[in-house]
């Protein structure tokens, strides 16, 4: 069965131009076609028209949210938006990196986003370190999901499945466990050095 050019979408027509179609034919062929052609039958039309007495706006420029601390904003913008989030104020070294990224680089630069990714990683480690000062420190064994490798068919789910992520999986233990091992080793060396100094 071969379709005529009149039945094909514009993308499949060699000329690229939409074939002319008669409105009456379309209306007869497609139930409800053209019901919104008449503005009187379109409920959204009043919303698309500006009525100064009905807009509800009582300002020329919206009221600005108070800025309790210098918020980071992209250098493309002249000022902060009237409303902005305050749930996660920048703090510590990660906050310094975030502020530098916004102050120095445009959002169109890869450096802007790479610095924000770095800030997220630094923020995660700042949270890890803070957790050790509490009664419930982070547990890398349970929180990284490594135990599920033994309880939820970790090996069989990888073999013979043609999974595309098998290439980087040998690096996953290094990426996930490496920082914890390095931090543990640094702590061990630091404590041992301190103990030797105290013995003297």
Residue pairs with C-beta under 8 A, 6 or more apart in sequence:
5 13
5 19
6 19
6 21
8 19
10 16
10 17
10 18
13 19
23 34
26 33
26 34
27 33
27 34
35 41
36 42
39 45
61 82
62 82
62 83
63 82
64 80
64 82
65 82
65 83
65 84
67 80
68 86
69 89
71 80
71 84
72 90
72 98
72 99
72 101
72 102
72 103
73 79
73 80
73 102
74 102
74 106
74 107
75 102
75 103
75 105
75 106
76 106
76 107
89 95
90 96
90 98
90 99
91 126
92 122
92 123
92 126
93 122
93 126
94 119
94 120
94 122
94 123
94 126
95 119
97 115
97 116
97 118
97 119
97 122
98 115
98 116
98 119
100 115
101 111
101 112
101 115
101 116
101 119
102 112
104 111
105 111
105 112
105 115
106 112
107 113
125 179
127 138
128 138
131 137
131 138
132 138
140 176
140 177
140 180
141 147
144 176
144 177
146 176
146 177
148 154
149 155
158 166
158 169
